[in-house]
Each structure stands twice: as C-alpha cells, then as structure tokens.
Amino acid sequence: MKTQQDLHVATPVRESLALTKLAGTSIYLKLDSSQPTGSFKIRGLGHLCKTAKRGYERFVCCSGGNAGMAAAYSARKLGVPATIIVPNVTPNITVEKMRDEGATVIIHGKVSIAYGQELVLAFVYKGKATHLWRSSKELEHDLKEKPGAIVLSVGGGGLLNGVVEGLRRANWADVPVVAMETMGAHSLHAAMEAGEHVTLPAITSVATTLGVAKVSAQTMKLSQEHPILSEVVTDQEAVKAVERFVDDEKILVEPACGAALAAVYSGIITRLRDERKLPQHLGPVVIVVCGGNNISLEQLDKCILTVC
Amino acid sequence: MAEVFHLKTPLLESINMSKRVGTTVYLKMENAQPSGSFKIRGIGHLCQQLARHSKGVICSSGGNAGMAAAYAAQKMGVPATIIVPSSTPPLVVQRLHDQGATVRIAGKVWDDANTEALKLAETEGLTYVPPFDHPLLWEGHASMIAEVTASLGPSVKPGAVVVSVGGGGLLCGVIQGLKDVGWTDVPIVAMETVGAHCFNAAIKAGKLVTLDDITSEAKCLGAKTACKQAFDYSQSSELTIISELVTDQQALHAIQTFLDEERVLVEMACGAALAAVYSGVIVRLQNEGRLPALMGPLLMIVCGGSTINMEQLTNLKHKLQS
C-alpha cells in the first residue's frame, strides 16, 4: 500500500490590495478556494476518509454540497467506492461533478437535508478539528506575524471549531474570530443572543451551504470560551460581496463565502474597530476564503435576481 | 537567506479538463501569487539580487510585471516607477498606484514603454527590471517546476507542459525548471494568440522577427519580439517545443469556460494556454502525431494576470463576439 499524501493542499495566504484599501487595515486572504473540489472541506473530510479507510468497503456521505464533493474526491483518490446521498434540490451539475469523481449518487427527498447535514457535521467536525489546525500552521508560516483577527463564515460551525483549535495550538488563543452568517442561516448568532443552543425554525437564506438550523454543540461551547464576534449580513450583502470579490481578486465563490467577505465589503471590520470590539492597532486580519464549488456566473446572476 | 516574495501555489487536478483531453490535467495555480501572476517569482528573485541597495526600480510593463515589480519594491522598501503603454486599462494603473508605485504612460505598446524605461534607468540611476528577458527572471520562474515535482511525488512526471508565450520569459523559466529536475524530455506546448505571435513568427522565419504591431486583445502577450533565449530553445534538438496559435475568440471562450468550471478569472494571455485544452489543440496535436501519446499528466501553467475584471470581460465579449 502506498503512503498517502494529504488529500488537501497547503494554500497560499496573500494580502488583498483591494480589501486592505477598503478596510483601512491589512487584510489577508487564506485561499482555501484553491483546494481540490474548491472548498476547505477537503481538509477535514480528506483526513477523515484517510483514517477511516482501513477496513471500510465504501464511503457514504449525505451532502449535496461541498462536503459531498470532498467525500467523492477523497474516495476516488483513496481507491474506495463512494455513495453520495443528495437532496432533490441539488443542481444537476453538482450531481454530474460527483459522478465524474466516480461516486454513485442517490437523489433522495428534501427531508434528508437536515438529517444529512447533521450526520455530515458530526463526522466532519471530528475530522476538521484534527486537521484544520494545520491550516493555522500554514498561516503561521506564511504570515510571519500574529493575526489581529480571523474572519470566517459559519454554517454548522465546523470551520470555526477547527480554526479555534488551530489558534490554540499555535499559542494564538487570544486572537478573536469574527463569525459571519447570513440572515436566515444565522444559527450561531441566534444561539448566542438567546444564551442557549437554539434551533432556527427555517433556513431562508440563499446561502444554502450555511443552512444548518442548529449550530454544533462544540461551537456553542467555544462561543463561551473564545473571543468570538458574531455578525450577520443580509443575503444582498453576501451576494454583493461575491460580485465585488470576482472583480477584486478574480475568484468566484459561493454566497456562503460572501458572508465572510462582507465583513470588509459591508464595513463590519471598520465598525467593530470603531466600537472598540476590535483594537484600533490591529494585526493582519485574515479572511478564510472557504470557497465553494456550487457557483457559476449563471448561478450568481440568479442569486442577484433572487435577492434584489 | 534572502526572503522570497512569491508563494508556493496549489497544483490542482481539473476533472473537466481531464475529461476533454482523455488524460489527467493538473493546473499550476499561479493566479494565486501576490500581485496576481507567476511574474513575482522571477521579478522577486531579480530584485533581491540587483535592487537591494537601489535608489529605486523601474519597470516597463503592460501590467503584470509592473505589479510584481511594485510589490517586490514595496516589500524591500525601495521606490518603484512603472512605465506602461497607453493600451493599459485604467484599473491596472489604479492597482499600480495602490501598490505604492509611480506610474507613467509612454507609447502604444510594450516596446515603446520599454525604451522609455531604459532611458530613465540610465538618466535617473534606477535599477531596470526587465519584464521577461533576463536569466535571473528565468531562474526565479524555474521554482514553479520544483514545486510541481514535490506535489506530484517521486514517481510521476508530466506528459507535457502547456504555457502561454508573450516575450518568452515564462517559457524560458519553465525550461530552466525542467532542466533543473532532469525533465528536458517533457514536450512543451507554447501557446500564443494570433496578433501577438512573435515566437511563432520567429520559428516560421527561422530567426527572431519583430511584429509590425500587436493586434490581439491579449495585451499582456504583446511583445513584438520574443527574447533570444526563447528562440534559441526553439532551435535546440534537446527540447520538444510545439508552437501553436489560437484566435482571440478562442482565448476569450477559454477564460469564460475556466471561470465557470474552475471559478477563477484569468486574463486573455492566460486564456491562450487554457485554449490548448478547451479548443482541442492538445487532442489535435496528438491526432496529427506531433505530440506523442502522453506518458504522464498534462501540466497546465495557469499564469493568472490582473488586467481583467467583469467589466473587461463584458467589453471583450462585445468586441470579439459581434
């Protein structure tokens, strides 16, 4: 059996001229949009699949989104058959992409979304936390100085959980995390406001890949332990951020990722500094460009029409 | 050890391109570099060697070399002056300013801007940063091949490499890199657009030639004369370099397809290379027997480029698709 290289790649962190100019403070981008399958999910899922490989005949993943793509890709690379169960709202192009990776795709009903995402989240969190800390190692190496803040999108919270773990391992446990969500998929914000682990009644945001109604228990716990600034933007702001980012940085991301980018495009970093929730003398702010493969120019146009 | 200014970039498999070519295609994502293109490799390296105690750097550039020079200079705390031809889009001039450079406009094409830069380097005692024609640039660019070997692992060698050719700096850098790792038998497919085809013209003429004008929209390929080293390589029996042309329409189609399938927006110059797959050039070369059956994956250098945004893309569509 050959030794397996990591399934994810070490991604660049580079300064964004445009966003630095807008924010009036140094903004760096962690380009996880440049991962195989287009999102950070390959880190956790790749690790999970590698370690799960021994003794398993098949991988099964319930996700019509980036986790499903990452699982299909991991399975192909590891030479293990995969079945991806996707809800019937999944676009044909995504189903095709998964089949191109050699996975069997089963289209199930709408009802499996919440269950599927919960299932994937439970799996994925375990993998992500262990492996995402490596992205912080990459950050340490590329950035050369301590970040002033990390900005990221929150769906179920897996990314946040992994990043906080990584910050702790890098002795950067006091680096605040700006946790961005869209209105209508704001499970973390709702829970933090309520002071308890609440469930949203429905997901109404276009950023469907953030659409987990109840944030993970670990994220809830971390919100009480780690400096986390929870912010919410509208769908319009998230979609606008995607449009501007293509112009500024030449990368097309999903609205879920747009939520994080809106921290700059909608002036949230500036406001947080004015409100003294972030210091005036701020070290480099790193935005995790989580990416996402469920987007094209046509889909972006549709989003723009939907939200405006 | 001197700091390097470029980053190690991802090598990503493209399922969609692999489907089209019938063999695995890897993308070397140089668009992810600071300043937006591979140029920072060579220019960063040259500036480190030549400009450390300089009064300032001066670079002639239609955009990407200028961006890289401005970036490197800012990192080194040295002033940068960038001379650009009038064909340079305002968004690029703005970005150069944002990167802290002084920008001057001279002439219509790169060659005119370059003459001005050389003159000012002399009169003002500045370090001239050539955009493509210098061994230090090629040495710097060569690092991308070393990274590819690390990513592919010890038992995998590319079946061919695809690059865009403007003045030939990337081509020379890639060849240097292939030599460094002992891969000189890997064929190179050198792509240009019609109207910015100085390398192809030189090969056909059997000597370096100067185009009358650059008529392609791929302005960043717009050197009227290829560098001598690139031409010498094309004549070497040790190397297999296949020079191919695509139209502006094919380069435009390539950047649109790449944006939809790989979610990255690159400029027309980069589209020339991508069109090798999207417009069936690789498959045609194989059918014609000019490219041997690929013994390994196809390596596509995604050179990147900042002189593009959505408005530019729309303008190009109107210009080229009517």
Chai-1 contact restraints between the chains, C-beta under 6 A:
chainA,res_idxA,chainB,res_idxB,connection_type,confidence,min_distance_angstrom,max_distance_angstrom,comment,restraint_id
A,V9,B,P10,contact,1.0,0.0,6.0,A-B,restraint_1
A,P12,B,L7,contact,1.0,0.0,6.0,A-B,restraint_2
A,P12,B,A32,contact,1.0,0.0,6.0,A-B,restraint_3
A,R14,B,P34,contact,1.0,0.0,6.0,A-B,restraint_4
A,L17,B,D98,contact,1.0,0.0,6.0,A-B,restraint_5
A,K21,B,D98,contact,1.0,0.0,6.0,A-B,restraint_6
A,L31,B,A32,contact,1.0,0.0,6.0,A-B,restraint_7
A,S34,B,P10,contact,1.0,0.0,6.0,A-B,restraint_8
A,S34,B,M29,contact,1.0,0.0,6.0,A-B,restraint_9
A,S34,B,A32,contact,1.0,0.0,6.0,A-B,restraint_10
A,P36,B,L12,contact,1.0,0.0,6.0,A-B,restraint_11
A,D100,B,I15,contact,1.0,0.0,6.0,A-B,restraint_12
A,V246,B,L265,contact,1.0,0.0,6.0,A-B,restraint_13
A,V246,B,M310,contact,1.0,0.0,6.0,A-B,restraint_14
A,D247,B,N309,contact,1.0,0.0,6.0,A-B,restraint_15
A,D247,B,M310,contact,1.0,0.0,6.0,A-B,restraint_16
A,K250,B,L265,contact,1.0,0.0,6.0,A-B,restraint_17
A,I251,B,V264,contact,1.0,0.0,6.0,A-B,restraint_18
A,L252,B,R263,contact,1.0,0.0,6.0,A-B,restraint_19
A,S296,B,D260,contact,1.0,0.0,6.0,A-B,restraint_20
